[in-house]
Amino acid sequence: MKIFGIEGNYNTAACTQQGDGTGADAPVLFTKCDTALLKDSKPFFIPDHLGIITAAVHLVVRICRLGKTIAPRFATRYYDAVTLGVDFTATDLQKNLQKAGQPWDLSKSFDGSAAIGTWVPLDELKPIHNLPFTLSCNNTPLQAGYSGDMRHNIDDLIAYISQFFTLKTGDLLFTGAPVSPNIVHINDHLEGFIGERKVLSFNCK
């Protein structure tokens, strides 16, 4: 199982590190190890040796069939469900890695850094390119996005990734954070909503 993530996929503050804001540049891709996956409302244990940890909400889609070099017009055949995910990043470590010209893997792919919620079949939602979603912390709205604002839509992302990686059933795609991430603390309670439907709920410890 592979976990793919996209940086800079919205024309907002979260995207200032990547791209020129025109949408003409290629998607910026990162990956996470399978041990990064956190599901079933299990708590996220903040690693105290990694410095500041931030959280960013993503719309996440689930790959449902084997595919390679997929054309955008056929991409909808390759995912069957959507949920929300939280991409945790060790930002101090990431800055140090960037400064040294090294890959981000250690800051993005540590254990538990890819939290996901309950899957919702696509046919139970609006068109996937027309979904509002939000993340709250301790019952206070924290982040909000709208899938129609993506610079590279989900079908185009799948087509792009499949040029480099064979997609397999169960692979996950974090499609991008719509706003800048927020620092998380012990005892924070995070909840995520697609429209009015709660799909994500877990504690930070």
N, C-alpha and C positions, 0 to 999 in steps of 0.2 A: 504494500500500500504506500502510495506516494502522496505527499502534501505539498501542493504548489501555492504560492502566494504572489500577489502583484503589488508593487509599490507605485505610487503616483498615478492612480487611475481615475482621479477626480480633479477638477480644476479648482481646488480649494487649498487651504493652508497645509493640508497633509501632503500635498504634491510638490511643494516648493523645492524639495531636495532632488527631484527627478524630473527630467523633461523640460520642455520649453513652454508648456501650457497650451500648445496648439492642437494637441492630439495627433500630430503627424509622426511622432517618434514611436518606436516599437515599445511594446510593454516591457516593464522592468520586472524580471522574474526572480523569486527566491524560493528555496525549498526548505522543508522541515523534515526531521527524522520521524519515523513512525512512533517513537517513544515520546514525541512532543504532544501526541494526541491526548486530550483530556475530555471525557464525555460522561454521560449519565449523571450529571450534576455533582460530580466529585469535586472536592475543594481544590483550589489552586494554592499550592504552598510556595510562598514568595521566597526565592533563594537569596538568603542574606549575604552571600559571598559575591553577588553579581552587581551590587550597587542599585541604582534606581531602576525600577521595572515599570514600564508603561503598558497600557492596554489600548488596543484599537479594534473597533468593531468592523467586521466584514460580512457581506453576504457570501454564503458558502454554497457551492453546488456539488452534488455527488455524481461521479462518473458511473455509468451503468453498463458499459460494454467496451470491448476491446477496440482500439482505434489508433491509426497512424496516418499522418499527413491528411487530416480531415479538412474538407472544404467547408468554409463558413456556412454555406446553405444547408449542409447536412449536420451541422454541429448539434442541433436540438435533439437529434437521435441519441446523443451520447451522454445525456444527463437526465435524471428522473426525479430529483428531489432537491429541496433547498432548505437551508437553516441559517442561523447566525453563528458566527464564530468570533472569538477574541484572539487576536494576535498579540501575544506578550513579547516585549522586547527589552533586553538589558541595555538601556540607552547609553550608560557610561561606557560599557564595554564596546558597544557599536561605534561610538565616536572614536575610541582609541584604535579600533580596527581600521576604521576609515582613514584616520590620520596616518596609520602605518601602511596604507594601501593593501590591506589584507581582506580576505572574504569576511562576510558578516555572520557566517554560520554559527559561531559560538554564541552570538548575541540574539539570534533569532530562533534557534532550533533546540534549545535546552529542554529537558523533560518537562512536560505539562504546558508548554508554551503555545499550544494550539487547542484552545477550548472550543467545543462545538455544542450546539443545542439539539433539540428534537427535530428530526427530519419531517418535512411537510411535502407530500407529493405535489408535483407541479400543477396537476389538474385541480387542486384545492385552493389555488391562489389566483390572483390576477395574472396577466402576462408577466413573465419574470422581468421584463424590461420596464415594468411600471410598478415597482414595489417600494414603498417607504419603509424604513426600518430605524430603530432607535436602540440605544443602550442607556440604561440608568444605573446609578450607583447609590445604594442606600435610599432608594425611592426618589432620587433626584435625577432628572434627565441629564445625561452627560454628553452623548454623541447622537447625531441623527444623519441619515443619508437617504438618497433616492436612487434606485438602480438606473433610472433614465438619465442620470447625470454622468454615467461612466464615460470616460474617454474612449475606452476599448470595451465594447459590449461582450457579454459572456460567450456568444458564438464565435466572435473574432478571437477572444482569448484562447478558447479551446483549439481553434484552428492553428493559432500561432504556436502554442505549447506542443501540439502534436507533430510539428515539424522537427522537434528535437527529442521528444520522449514518446514512447508508446504508452498510450493511456490504457489503464486496466480497470475493470470493475472494482469499485471501492475507493479509487483515488479521489482526493478532495481538492477543490480549487477555492482558495480564499481570494475573492475578486477585487479587493482593494478597500482601503479605509477612506471614508468620505471627509473626515476632519482629522485634525491633529490628535495624537494619542494623549491619554491622561495617566498620571502617576497613580499606581494602586498601593494600598496600604493594608496591613493586617486588619481583619474584621470587616473589610468592605464586602458588601453583598451586591453582585452584578446581575442584572436582568436584561434580557434582550427581547425585542418585539418586532415582528414583521406585521406592519399595520397595527391592529389591535390584538393580534395573537401572540401570546408569550411563548417563546420557543427555547429560552435560555435562562438558567437560574443557577448560580453557584456562589460559594463564599471564598474569600481569600484568607489564608491563614499563615 
